[in-house]
C-alpha cells in the first residue's frame, strides 16, 4: 500500500544529474513510525526526477508518495514527487527506443537501450560475446563504489600506470533511478567514472541495458572501459534471513562476468563496527553470494590491515576476537572467514592486498563523502579499505 500526501512546493534545493530536491509543505498531518509526526503545513524534503515528472515550480501543488518517510525507512528522508496536480508536464519530443523500465508501474518510463534495435550500437552488441579479460569488480553495497574506484586510481599511481577508465554498472536491487545517487553524479563530475550503465529495471544512466551481460559488453565495446564496477544502487534490502537480501545478485554478476570471458573480482562486504553479528567481519551477504550463488571462480580480495583504528566487537563464530582499536585483529578474522570461499575449501582464488596508510589516504581524498549504513571512513574504515583493496587488485589486471 502507498501512503499519499499532497503539498505545495515552497522552495528549490540542490539539483544534480537526474534529480531535483524540493521543499514541500504537506497539506495534512503525517504519522511517522518511531518518531514525532509531522503536522499540517510541515515542510518535507521531496525528490523529483525530471525525466519522469519535470521540475515543479514554486507554488505548484504536487502529489507525494510518503510511504517510506512514514515508516522511517532509508530513503534519505525524502518524500517522492509522483505528479503535479495542476498543468501536466509537456510531452517529451519524439525519440528512438522502446525499452520500458519500472515496467507496469504507474511511472514506467521508455528509454533507448544501448542494445536496442534502434540504437547506433546495436550492430556492435548484436553478436558480441567476449569481454577479453576485462576486470569486473562486484560489490554488494552501493557505498563500495567510490572506495573501489579510489583503490584503482591509487594502484595506477603507485605503479606509474594511466588512470583506468571506469564504468559503473548499476543493477536493480536497490534504487531504480540512477538520479537518486549523488555518489554517481559527483564521481562523474569529478571524472572518476566514465559512464553509469543502468540495467534491468534500473534507469537513468548514461547508457541503458537490458541485462548485466549486455551492460558489461557495452562497458567494454561502447564505453571503452578498462575496469567495471557492478553494484546495486542505493537502498540495499535485507530481511535478516540467509537468502532474503538484494545483494544475492552479486553472485549472479560474478557468473555473468565469467561466462563472457571477463576477470571477476569479488569485493567483500566487511565491517568492524556493525552491531549485527551476521555482518561482523565478513558479512553473511558476501559469504552467501560468493560462496553459494557464484558458480564461477573469482578473485576474492582480502585486505591486509597494517595501521588505523576501528571499533572492536567480540567474535562468536570461532574467528579471532576483535580487539578494540585494532584493525589487525579484524583482518585476521576476515581472512579466516574468507578461507571458506577459496581453494582448497571453495572455488575462488585468494588475493591479499595491502590496505595500509596509502589506501586510507586515497579514500580520505575521494571527491564524495564515504558512508555505509550511516558510518563514515573514521567510524568503519575496514568497510572502505576492503572495497579499496579490490580496486587496487582490479587495476593490476587491466591491460593499460
N, C-alpha and C positions, 0 to 999 in steps of 0.2 A: 504494500500500500504506500501511497505517497501523501506526505503532509504538505499542503499548499498554503501559500500566503500571497497576497497582493501588496504592492507598495509603490512608493513614488521615488524616483531617482532624485537625490539631492546633491550628489557630488560625483566627480570622476576621480578615481585613484590611479595608481600605476597601471601602465599598459605595456605588455610585452608580446612577443610573437605568438599570435593565436589566441590571446585572451585580454580582457579589459576588466579592471576592478572598479566597482561602483559602490557608492554609499546609498543605501535604500532605506527609507522609513517604512516599516511594515504597518499595515492598517489595523490588524488585530493582534492580540497578545499571543505569545508562543511559550508553551511549557518546554523546559529542557531537562532531560534526564540527568540527575545528579548535580544540577547547578541551578542557580537562580534563573527564573524565567524572564522573558522579555515582554514588556508591556506594550500596549497600543502606542504607535508612534516611535517605538525604539528604532535605533539605527543599526542596521546589519551590513556587514561586508558581503557583497554579491559579486559573482563572477559571470561575465557574459563572454560567449565565444562568438566573435564577429562573423565567422563563416556560417554560423547557424542562425543567429538572431540579430545580427548587426550590433551597433553600439548605441544603446538607448540614450536619449538626450536628458539633460537635467529637466525635471518637471514632468517627465514621461512616466506613465503608470505601467508597471510590469508585473507579470505573473512569475512567482518564485517557487522552486522546489526546495523545501527546507527540511526534508526528511532526515538527512544525516546530521544537520545542525541541531534538530530537536532531540536526536538520540545521543548527541555528544560524540559523534564519530569523527574520524580523522580526515575531514575534507579541507583542512586548513582553516576551519572556522567560517567557511563560505556558504551562503545560500547560492543557488544556481538559477540564473535567469532562463526561463522557459520560453517566454514570448512577450512582446509588448501587447498591451490590451487595447491600444489605440491604433493609429495608422500602421499598417504592416510594412516590413522592410521591402524594398524594391526587389523585383525578380532578378535573379542572377543572369548575367549575359549568357548567351548560348556558348557551350564549351564541350569538348570531347570528354569521353569517359563514361563508363556505365557500372563501375564498382560501387555497390551500395554498402555503406558501413553503418554500424549501430542498427543493423537491419531489423525492420519490423517494429522498431520503437517509434514513438511519435516524432523524434528528432533524427530519424535516419537521414543520412546525407549521401550524395552521389559525388564520387571523385574519379579522377583519371588515374588508374593504376599504372605503374611502370611496366607491368606485364599485360596490361590491357591491349586488346586488338587495335585500339585507336592510338596507342602510344607510339611515339617515334622509336622507342626501344624494344618494341615487340619482336622485331626480327632478330635482334641481338639475343633476347632471352628465350625465344621460342624453343630452341633445341639445346640451350645451354645446360651443362650438367657437371661442371668441374670448377672447383674453387682454386685449383692449382696450389694447394698447400697454404692457403690464406689463414693466418691465425684468427681464431674466433674465441673471444673470452666470454664465458657465460656466467652470469651472476643472478642470484635470487632477487635482491632488492635494488630498486632504482638508485638508492643512495650510494651504491658501489660505483656508479658510472664515473663521476668526476675523479674518484680515487684511482680507478683503473687507468684513466687517461693520464693522470698525473704521473703514475708509475711508468707508463710507456714513454712519456716525454723525458722523464729522468733517465731511464735506461738508454735512450738515444743520446742524451747529453753526455753521460758517463762514458759511452763507447764511441763518441765522435761521429755519430751517425745522423742523418737527416731526421727531422721530426716526422713521425709517421702520420699519414692521412687516416683519420679515424672515422668510421661510420658507426652510428648507433642504431641498432635495430630494436625498436620498441614493440614488445609483444602486448597482447591484450588482456593480461591477467590483472592489471591494476587500472589506473585511469585510462579511459579510451581516447580522450582528446590530448594530443601532444601539447597543446597550448596550456594545459594545466601545469606543466613542468616548467618552472622558472629556471631550473638547472639546465635543461636543454637549451632554452633561449639564451642564457648567459654563456654557456660553453660555446655555442655557435657564434655569438657576438665576439667572444674572445679568440675565435679561430682555433679552438681546441677540438671541435668536431667538424668534419667536412659536411656531413648530412645526417639528418634523422630520417629513418625509414620506418613508417608505421605499418604494421602487418596485422592480418586477421581483421578483427572489428575495430582496432585502434585506427585513428585517423588524424590528419593534420600535420604530418611530417613533410619534409621536403620532397620525399617520394612516398608513394603508397604501393603496397604489395599485398597479394592475397595470402601468402604463406611465408613461414620462416625461410623455406627453401628459395623461393623467388626473391625474397628480401636479401638473402645472403648473396645470391648470384648478381643481383642488382648492385650490391655494395662493391663487388669486385669489378663487374663489367661496365657499369654505368658511372658509379662514383669514382672508381679507381682507387678504392681504399687499400691501404697496406695492412689494416687491422680492423676488426669488427668487434663491437661490444654488444651482446644480446642480453637484455634485461626487461622486465615489465616496467610499466610506467609507475608513477607514484600511487600509493594506496594498496600495498600488499594485503591480501586477505588470508587470514588464518583462523582455524577453529579449535586449536589445541588438540587435534587428532593427528594420527600418523599420516593420513593421506589428504586431509581436508585443508590444503593451503595452495594458493595460486602459484607458488614457486615450484610446484611439481613440473611445470613447463621447462624449467632449467635442464632437467634430464632429457626432455624431448629435443631441446635445442642442441645439446651435445650430439644426439643421434643425427640430426639434420646436417650439422657441420661435417660430421664424419662421412656420411653417405655421399656427400658432394665432394669429398676429397679435400676438405679443409683440415686445419690442425686445431682441434678443440682444446681449450684451456678452461679448467674448472676453477672459478674463483669461490673460495669457501666463505660462507657467512659465519663469522665468528664474533664473539663478544666476551669481554671481561667484566662488563658492567650490567648485563641484563639480569634482572632479579628472577626471571623464569628459568628453572632448571633445564628445561628442554633446549634452551638457546645458549647455555653456558659453554664456553669453549667453542667447539664446532656445533652449530645449530643442527637440530634433527632435520630441518628442511634440507640442508646440504647432504646429510648422511642418507636421507631417503631419495632425493632427486638424483644424486650421482651414484649412490650405491644400488638402487633398485630400478630406477627408470632409465638411466643412461646405459644402453646396451653396447655402446662402442667405447673403446679406450680413449681416455683423455689425459692430459697433464693436470694433475691435482697439485696446485701450488700451496705449499706450507710456508708461512712466514717464519723467519728466524729472527727473534727479537734480541736486541743487544742492549738497548737503553730506552728510557722514558718510563712512564708510570701508568698504572691503571688501577681500577678498583678490584680488589681480590674477593672472590667468592669461594666458599669451600666446595670441594668436589664430592660427589656421592655415587660415582659410577666406576670407581676403581682407578680413575685417572688421577694424576698428581693433584693434590690440593693446591688452590691458588693462595699465594701469599699476598696480602695487601701491599700495593705499590710495586709489585714485581711482574713485569711483562715476561721475564724469563720463565717463571713458573707456568704462566699461561701458555707460553709457547710449547713447553714440554707436554702439557695437556692436549693442546691442539694436535701436535704431532702424533701422540698416542691414539687419539680418536681418528685421525686421518688414515692411520695404517690399515684400518678396516676397509678402506676404499681401494688400496693399491696392492700391486703384486707383492708377495705371493697370495695374499688373502682376497684381494679384489682384482678387478680387470684394469684398473687405471695405473698410471705411472706417477711415482712420487717425484716432485721437483721442489727443492728447498731454495728459498731466495732470501738474501739478507734484507731485513726490514728494520734497519737502524736509523741513525740520525739523518742521513741523507734523504731517505724516503720520507721521514717525518717532516723535514723542512720543505720538501717538494709538496707534500699535502697541505702544509700550512700556507703555502704560497698559491694555492689554487684560486682561480678567479670567481669561484662560487663558494657559498657557505656550506661546509660539510655538516650533515646532520643525518643521523639514523635513529629512528624510534625516539626522536626528541633529544638525542645526545650528540654533542659535537666531538671534535677531534680530541680535545683535552679530557672529556668525560669518558670516552671509549675509544682510545687510539687504536686498539687491536682491530676493530671492525674495519677501519680505513687502511691500516697498514697491510692487512691481509689482502684486500682488494688491490691496493697499490702494488703489492708483490706480484700479483697475477699480471698486472700491466707491464711490469719490468720484464717478466719472463716472455710474455707475448711479443714484446718489441724485439727481443733477441731472436725470435723465429721469423721475423719479416725478411723479405728479400731485398731491402733497400741497400 
